[in-house]
Amino acid sequence: MESLSRPPEGPLIQADGLCKSFGRIHAVQDVSLQVSAGEIYGLVGPDGAGKTTFLRLLCGALHPDAGQARLAGLDVAAQADQARSQIGYLAQRFSLYEDLTVVENLQFFAEVRGLPTSQWAPRSQQILEFVGLAQFKERRAGQLSGGMKQKLGLALALVNQPRILLLDEPTTGVDPLTRQDFWRLIIRLLRDEGLAVLVSTPYMDEAARCMRVGFLRSGRMICEGAPLELQSRLAGRVLEMSGEPAPLLVDVARADPDVERVQRFGSRYHLRVREGQAQAVARRLGGRIAQAGGQVDSLGEIEPQLEDVFIALAEGLE
């Protein structure tokens, strides 16, 4: 995946102390962030962390109990129509009109936004070519694959030529190749049109492609920073282990008092250990696993991945 340079100054998305509760549930609690033109900001966190509620507050679909949201300098509460005209929003459960063709969907959403034919018609053709759906423009949306529907959703979000994109888990449920294609499109938008993009994602490989990442837990922003900056929080505290039998390796590792977490990563396991104990744990586990009749193929310190950091943050231990 292509890398991105730092954007110019000046936030297009600005949230200051946003709060939203539903009865006793505090969905968003005093969350602030800024996203500049040419920047992509990843919002991550476990289910129920408040990601979707936060995005709906930004786009004006929900009214905050406290705090302020500004899009391209416009107050979302006081200047709702003008602010919404600046955004393209792709919801987590986006609904296409499946009986309409691809181009008819674009026409409908453009006209709902008040765009004249002279504006949306040439724009639609450009967008369909950009997302790779030009040859399918007369196909009914209901006959598209899941990945093609996601691309049509992105096309609809772009029809009004927004300065801001709000994307709520846009690649959930699609295959890895389609996810790669979708992200290539997002990066091209950043470079060609200088948009500000705020995307929530459950995928750590996607979060790693963002310029900055914010982690929500129980409605609060626990931490934010560049991916490498966040990964450095667990420097020297992650071991990677492989061998057999796997259940024995896991049991021995979990029994060690300096091992805080054992997490499976494909055919290997990541062990989060107490600070300063990585080498000692590695020496102990090798011997204990051998004594228990197991075999260690590899066991050593590695650079932490974002998923290691976010697991620790979700548990409230980092």
Secondary structure, 3 states (H helix, E strand, C coil): CCCCCCCCCCEEEEEEEEEEEECCEEEEEEEEEEEECCCEEEEECCCCCCHHHHHHHHHCCCCCCEEEEEECCEECCCCHHHHHCCEEEECCCCCCCCCCEHHHHHHHHHHHCCCCHHHHHHHHHHHHHHHCCHHHCCCEHHHCCHHHHHHHHHHHHHCCCCCEEEEECCCCCCCHHHHHHHHHHHHHHHHHHCCEEEEECCCHHHHCCCCEEEEEECCEEEEEECHHHHHHHHCCCEEEEEEECHHHHHHHHHHCCCEEEEEEECCEEEEEECCCCHHHHHHHHHHHHHHCCCEEEEEEECCCCHHHHHHHHHCCCC
